[in-house]
Structures are given as structure tokens and as C-alpha cells.
Amino acid sequence: MKDLARQLELPLTHSRLPVGELAAANGLSIETAARNARHQLFAEVAAETGTSSVLLAHHAEDQAETILFNLLRGSSGPRGMKPETTLAVGPEQLRILRPLLQARRKDIDSYLENRKIEFREDSSNQDPAHTRNRFRNEVMPLLTEVMGRDIIPPLIRAAGSSDEKDHILDQLLQTLDLLDPQGRLFLPKLRELSPGLQLACLKEYLRKNEVQEISNRLLKEARTLIASQGPPAINLPGNRHLRRRQGRIFIC
């Protein structure tokens, strides 16, 4: 990669990150810790270079793989990557764009081949020691063979429907006026809702506050905060907490 950057006369930032230590220290999976570490590095480099956005090369196969992987890991719905998102990374705001999210891998490969553009395949993507790699290289091809059809489009459509529901829930939160001026959930109003709607509102609140790995188990734990006899706080991924205090539920 350094040689290629030198040939193209492009600046290159190279860094090694202690992902295993970060995962253990923050109670995260290796994948989540690695993603957070990458985002931290992206934010730092973007701030240093005055870059407004970071472009990532995830494509449609990556999206479908992410959707199914998240579901099997216990996600509360078919959730994939967003084409555009802004993350709070420490003191920095990181704007991430994924312009190739609808592009198929074969079309990208054909484009590069037709224009004789050299590229580098990350050798670590073939390492079966990583669960995500086995999922990509073994599970997805096997599912395609078993189903006898291209499984990418239906997975992406399912996530699109989930995104539409998230948008509806976002509007519902605003209509119900569940948030106080500080962005905390107003507990008395939350208690007036049905159990299903309480879970939906908690899910949307966590999602909007960039909580990762929102599983059904986490949502059920979060709902215990609504009852006055419930625990005062629960743990969230990334050493964060969801807390109940003085008629409010908030992340700290």
C-alpha cells in the first residue's frame, strides 16, 4: 500500500491499533472495537487534514453480509450500513459516506479490469480465524447455493423496510414529545405507552444516540428502567450506561 501511494503521489496515513486491548477494556466484540478504532483514526486524520468527509468503499455484498450477520448476532431488526452518517467521535464529528453501497462487487471488478486499474485485496479478509471472514467466504456462498438464487437483493430490501420504520419511529418520537430540552426521555409520558411502543421508542432513542449492537435482550433490559421498582441503570456497549433519574431516562 505504501508503494502504491508513492507511485500515485498520494499521502498515506498508516497506523496499528491494539484492537484486542480496546475490546477487553470496553467490553466490546473485536469487530465493534476495530470499527470504533478505525472511526477514531478517521476522525483524527480528517481533523488534521481539514477533510469534511470520509469515503468508505463498502459495496452491496458488504451490506447484505452486515445485515444477515447482525440478525444472527441478535440485532433487533435487519440493520445495515447507512449511505451517509455523522458520528460523534470524541470531540470530533465524523461524516462518513459510502457511495458504492448499491454497487455489486462483480461490477466494481469489471470496471477496474476494463480500465486496467490496479487494486490491492486485503489478505486478512481470507483469514478464517475471524468469524466475519468465514461468514463472508463460507456462509454467504453456501446460502446462495442452497437457496438457488441471488440472496443479496432481498436482504437489502429487508433493511430498507427497517430504515423506513426507523424514520416513522423518529417522527413518532417527535409527535409524542417524549424528549426534554436536554434530549432525555420523559419517563411519565413513556409509562403511558403500550409495552410494544415503549420498546420501539427505546430502540429509536438508543439508535439516535449511536448505541451499537442494539439486541432484543438489550431492549428488554432497557425497558426495566421504566418501572419504578426496576434497576436505576443498565450497561450499554462501549462503557456507556442508560440511567433513570428524576423522571428521566438518559445515556451517560
N, C-alpha and C positions, 0 to 999 in steps of 0.2 A: 504494500500500500504506500509506503514511503517512496519507493522508486517510482510508482505511477504518479504520485502527487508531484514529484520532482520533474518528471517528464512533461507533465501538463502545466507546470509552473503555477501550481495551486498551493496555498497554505494548508498545512495539515496539523491538527492537534491530536496527539496520541497520549493516552492515559491508561494506567492499570488500576483497577478499583478492587478493594478487598470485599467482594460481594458476600462471601461466606460469613465474614465477621459482621457485616452490616445486617445480614439476615438474622443471625443469632442475637445481636444486640437489640434489634427492634421487633423481634417476634414475627418475622415475615418469611414467606416462602422465598426460595432462591430466585425464582422468576420475578417476583414483585420487588425484591431488594435490588436486583440487577436493573429493572426498569427505573426504579427511583434513582439509582446511582447515575444511570445514563441521563435522566432528565436533569439532575443536579449539574452534571458536567455540561450538558447542552446550555443550560441557563447561564452558567458562569462564562462559557465561551461567547455566547450571544451578547452578554453584557459587556465583555471585554472588547468585542469587535463592533459593537453598535448595531448588531443584527436584530431586525424586528421579528423575524420568524425563522423557525427551523423546519426544513422539509425532510420527511421520512419516506422511505421507498416501499412501505407495505403495499402489497397488491391483494387481489381478490382471494387468492388461495390463503394468504396470511389471515385475511378477515374471517373466512369460513372456519379455518382451523381454530382461531381465537374464540369464535362463537361456541363451537362444539366443546372445546377444551374447558371454557368457563362453565358451561352447563354441567359437564361431568364432574367438575370440581365443586359443585354445589351453589352456583350462582342462582339468584332469584329469578332469572329470566335470560332469554337469548340475547346476550350483550356482546357487541363487537367494538371495534375501534371507531372513533369519530373522524370524519374527514378534516375537521378543524376543531381545535380545543385550546383553551387557555388554562394553564396550570399555575398555581401559586407554588413556587419552589424556593423556600426560604424567603428572603426579601425580594426576590425577582419574580416577574410574571413571564412565563414561557409560553409563547404562541406556537403551537405545533400544527403543521399542515401535512396532509397525506394525499397528494394529488393523484397517486396511482391506485387508490383503494378499489376502484371499479375495474381496473385493468387486469386481464388474465396473464398468468406467468408466461404461457406459450406465446402470447402476442408481444410481450416485452422481449422475450428471447429472439423472436423473429425480427423485431425492429433492430435489435443490436446486431444480429447476424447480417441482415441486409445492408446495413451501413458500416459493417466491419468495425464496430466499436468494441474495444476490449473491455472486459469487466473481470472482477475477481469474486469468486464464490468463497464465502467464509467457511473454512474447513471444519470449524467447530459445529456447524449445522449438521454434520454427519455423525457426530459423536453419540452413540446410543446410551451413554451414561446419563444424558439429560432426558427427562421424561418428555419434554416438549419436542425434542428431535424424534423420538420414537413415535410420537403421535403424528408428526408430520410425515415421516418416511415410511411408517408401517400401518398405522391405524387409518389414516385418510385414504390411502390407496386401497386398503382392504375393504373399507366401506363402499368405495366406488365400485369395486369388483362385485361385492355381494348384492348391492342394490341394482347393478346393471345400468347405471345412469350417472350423469354428472351431478354430484351432490352439492357442488358449490352454490349454484343459484338459489335453491330452496333454503339453504342455511342463511344466506344473506337476506333473502326476503323476510325470513322469520325475525331477524334482528331489526330490519326496517320497521316491521309492525310494532316491535317493542319500543323503538325510538318514538314512534307516533304516540304510543301510550304514555311514555315519559313526558312528552310535550303536553298531553292532555292533563296529566297529573300536575305539571308545573303550573298550568293555568288554573287548575282546581285549587292548588295551594294559595294562589293569589286571590281567588274568589272567596275562599273560606276565611281569608285574613288570619292565618294561623301563626304568622311570624310577627314578633315585636320589632321595634325600630333597630334593635341590635342583631336581628336575624335569628333570634332564638324562637323555638316552638312554644306557643302559648298553651300550657297544659290544660286549663279549664275547657278551652274550645276543642282540644284534641280528645278529651274524655267524652265529648258529646257525640263523637263519630262512631260508626259501627266498627267492630274489630277488623274487618277486611279493609276498610278505608283508613283506619289507623295505621295498619301495616303499609299500605300504599303510600301514605303521606310520610311515614318514617323513611321508607325506601327512597323517596324523591328527595327528602331533606339530606340524607346521607350522600346520595349521588351528587347533589349540587355542591356539597362541601368536599368533593373529591375523595370520599372514603372508598378505598379499593376492596375488592373481594367481598362484595355485599351478598352474603349467602342467606338462605332461608333461616338457618339457625341464628345468624346474627340478628335478623329482623325480629325473630321471636324473642330473643334476649332484650332487644331494644324496647319491645312493647311492654316488657315487665316494668319499665320505668314509669309507665303511665299510671299504674295503680299506686295509691298512697303507701301501701304496705310493701311495695316492691323495693328492690335494691336502689340505693341512691345513684349508682353509676355502673356502667359496664365498660369493658375494654374494647377498643377498636383496633384494627390493623395499624401498624406504624406508630405504636406507643401513644395513641390518642385515646380519648375517653368520651363517652356520651354520658352526660350528667343531668340529674334532676335537682333543681334548687329553686326555692321561692316561686313555685308555679311556672317554671320554665324548664325546657329540655334543650341542652346545647352541647356543642363539641368543645372540648378543651384539651 
